[in-house]
Amino acid sequence: MSKTTQDLYKIWYKRLREELPEQVDEKRRGILQWLLNGEISSDEQLEYRYRILRQRYLTVDSRQGYRLLITRLACLMISLSSVRTWMEHSGLSDQDLLRLLQKVIQKLVDQDPHWQKQVKQMAKLTQDGHLRQAFVLASLELYSLHSVNGQPWLFYLLRQSFRHQLETPIVQHNREYASSELIKLTTSL
């Protein structure tokens, strides 16, 4: 028997009052709305969303939360054998991967229409800037790690960016070569 949204609301409201007594009621309601706002198909998913928010982002400032997010995502990506292989073959250092990962996340935030829709929805949940930032960071982690063909979505974004990065120096080199040839042509005329 599946629980209705109203049943879940009651159960989780009671739980949040017990587990987050330091939070005012308005914040608990915002957290509850964020929890129930996602695509939840099981109690485990709801629990997972809550655990990510509470353990990683709810009690830290936005800078620390961002560092935690990037570090967590980088560790998860490095744990994938294909990412380690890319790094080894390309001579990519851990710092290079972090920079590339930050670029990928920034591109996702700036250009992904589904993500931008989520951010607009989160903005309506609370007026509290810190809580809204915690929602964004937790949601970004969840969104980056949702599974597509058995791999995290971030894996595909990272692979695409990595391929682009490998192609870019070749394109730039060809452009430099072409412009140097043009200089030779014009000076010989």
C-alpha positions as CSV (number, residue, x, y, z in Angstrom):
1,M,0.0,0.0,0.0
2,S,1.5,3.3,-1.0
3,K,1.4,6.3,1.3
4,T,-0.3,9.4,0.1
5,T,1.5,12.7,0.1
6,Q,-0.6,13.8,3.0
7,D,0.5,10.8,5.0
8,L,4.1,11.3,4.1
9,Y,3.8,15.0,5.1
10,K,2.5,14.0,8.6
11,I,5.1,11.3,9.1
12,W,8.0,13.5,8.0
13,Y,6.8,16.6,9.8
14,K,6.8,14.7,13.1
15,R,10.2,13.3,12.3
16,L,11.7,16.7,11.4
17,R,10.4,18.2,14.6
18,E,12.2,15.4,16.6
19,E,15.4,15.4,14.6
20,L,15.8,19.1,13.9
21,P,14.6,20.8,17.1
22,E,17.0,23.7,16.4
23,Q,15.2,24.6,13.2
24,V,12.2,26.9,13.4
25,D,8.9,25.6,12.1
26,E,9.1,27.6,8.9
27,K,12.4,26.0,8.0
28,R,11.1,22.5,8.8
29,R,8.1,23.1,6.5
30,G,10.5,24.3,3.8
31,I,12.6,21.2,4.2
32,L,9.5,19.0,4.1
33,Q,8.3,20.7,0.9
34,W,11.8,20.2,-0.7
35,L,11.8,16.5,0.3
36,L,8.4,15.8,-1.1
37,N,8.9,18.0,-4.2
38,G,11.3,15.6,-5.8
39,E,10.4,12.6,-7.9
40,I,10.0,10.2,-5.1
41,S,9.0,6.6,-5.8
42,S,10.0,5.0,-2.5
43,D,10.7,5.6,1.1
44,E,14.3,4.9,0.4
45,Q,14.6,7.7,-2.0
46,L,13.0,10.1,0.4
47,E,15.4,8.9,3.1
48,Y,18.3,9.4,0.8
49,R,17.3,12.9,-0.1
50,Y,17.0,13.8,3.5
51,R,20.3,12.2,4.5
52,I,22.2,14.2,1.8
53,L,20.6,17.4,2.9
54,R,21.1,16.9,6.6
55,Q,24.5,15.3,6.7
56,R,26.2,17.5,4.0
57,Y,24.6,20.8,3.5
58,L,22.1,21.9,6.1
59,T,24.6,23.0,8.8
60,V,27.4,24.4,6.7
61,D,27.9,27.7,4.9
62,S,27.6,27.8,1.1
63,R,31.3,27.9,0.5
64,Q,32.0,24.9,2.6
65,G,29.0,23.2,1.1
66,Y,30.3,23.8,-2.4
67,R,33.7,22.4,-1.5
68,L,32.0,19.4,0.0
69,L,30.0,18.9,-3.2
70,I,32.9,19.2,-5.6
71,T,35.1,16.9,-3.4
72,R,32.3,14.3,-3.2
73,L,31.6,14.4,-6.9
74,A,35.3,14.2,-7.7
75,C,35.9,11.2,-5.4
76,L,32.9,9.4,-7.0
77,M,34.1,10.2,-10.5
78,I,37.7,9.1,-9.7
79,S,36.3,5.8,-8.3
80,L,35.0,5.0,-11.8
81,S,37.6,2.9,-13.7
82,S,36.9,4.7,-17.0
83,V,37.6,8.1,-15.5
84,R,40.8,6.8,-14.0
85,T,41.8,5.5,-17.4
86,W,41.1,8.9,-19.1
87,M,43.2,10.6,-16.4
88,E,46.1,8.2,-16.9
89,H,46.0,8.3,-20.7
90,S,45.8,12.1,-20.8
91,G,48.1,12.9,-18.0
92,L,45.3,14.7,-16.2
93,S,46.1,15.3,-12.5
94,D,43.5,15.3,-9.7
95,Q,43.6,19.1,-9.7
96,D,42.9,19.1,-13.4
97,L,40.0,16.9,-12.8
98,L,38.7,19.2,-10.1
99,R,38.9,22.2,-12.5
100,L,37.2,20.2,-15.2
101,L,34.5,19.1,-12.9
102,Q,33.9,22.6,-11.7
103,K,33.5,23.7,-15.3
104,V,31.1,20.9,-16.0
105,I,29.0,21.7,-12.9
106,Q,29.0,25.4,-13.9
107,K,27.9,24.5,-17.4
108,L,25.1,22.3,-16.0
109,V,23.9,25.1,-13.7
110,D,24.0,27.7,-16.5
111,Q,22.6,25.7,-19.4
112,D,20.6,22.7,-18.3
113,P,16.9,23.6,-18.6
114,H,15.7,20.8,-16.3
115,W,18.1,22.0,-13.6
116,Q,17.0,25.7,-14.0
117,K,13.4,24.6,-13.6
118,Q,14.3,22.9,-10.4
119,V,16.1,26.0,-9.1
120,K,13.0,28.1,-9.8
121,Q,10.9,25.6,-7.8
122,M,13.3,25.6,-4.9
123,A,13.3,29.4,-4.7
124,K,9.6,29.2,-3.9
125,L,10.1,26.9,-1.0
126,T,11.7,29.3,1.5
127,Q,12.8,32.9,1.9
128,D,15.8,31.7,4.0
129,G,18.9,32.1,1.9
130,H,21.0,29.6,3.8
131,L,18.3,26.9,3.5
132,R,17.7,27.7,-0.2
133,Q,21.5,27.2,-0.8
134,A,21.4,23.9,1.1
135,F,18.5,22.8,-1.2
136,V,20.5,23.8,-4.3
137,L,23.6,22.0,-3.2
138,A,21.8,18.8,-2.2
139,S,19.7,18.9,-5.4
140,L,22.8,19.4,-7.5
141,E,24.4,16.4,-5.9
142,L,21.2,14.3,-6.5
143,Y,20.8,15.6,-10.1
144,S,24.5,14.9,-10.9
145,L,24.4,11.4,-9.6
146,H,21.1,10.2,-10.9
147,S,21.6,7.1,-12.9
148,V,21.5,7.0,-16.7
149,N,22.3,3.6,-18.2
150,G,23.9,2.5,-15.0
151,Q,26.2,5.5,-14.7
152,P,25.8,8.8,-13.0
153,W,24.6,11.7,-15.2
154,L,27.7,13.6,-14.3
155,F,29.8,10.8,-15.8
156,Y,28.3,11.6,-19.2
157,L,28.7,15.3,-18.8
158,L,32.3,14.9,-17.7
159,R,33.1,12.5,-20.6
160,Q,31.6,15.0,-23.1
161,S,33.7,17.8,-21.6
162,F,36.8,15.7,-21.5
163,R,36.4,14.8,-25.1
164,H,35.9,18.5,-26.0
165,Q,39.0,19.4,-24.0
166,L,41.1,16.8,-25.8
167,E,39.8,18.1,-29.2
168,T,40.3,21.8,-28.4
169,P,44.1,21.9,-28.4
170,I,44.1,20.2,-31.8
171,V,41.6,22.8,-33.2
172,Q,43.6,25.6,-31.6
173,H,46.9,24.2,-33.0
174,N,45.3,24.0,-36.5
175,R,44.1,27.6,-36.3
176,E,47.6,28.7,-35.2
177,Y,49.1,26.7,-38.0
178,A,46.6,28.2,-40.5
179,S,47.3,31.7,-39.3
180,S,51.1,31.2,-39.5
181,E,50.7,29.9,-43.0
182,L,48.6,33.0,-43.8
183,I,51.4,35.2,-42.5
184,K,53.9,33.3,-44.7
185,L,51.7,33.7,-47.7
186,T,51.1,37.4,-47.2
187,T,54.8,38.2,-46.5
188,S,55.8,36.3,-49.6
189,L,53.5,38.3,-51.9
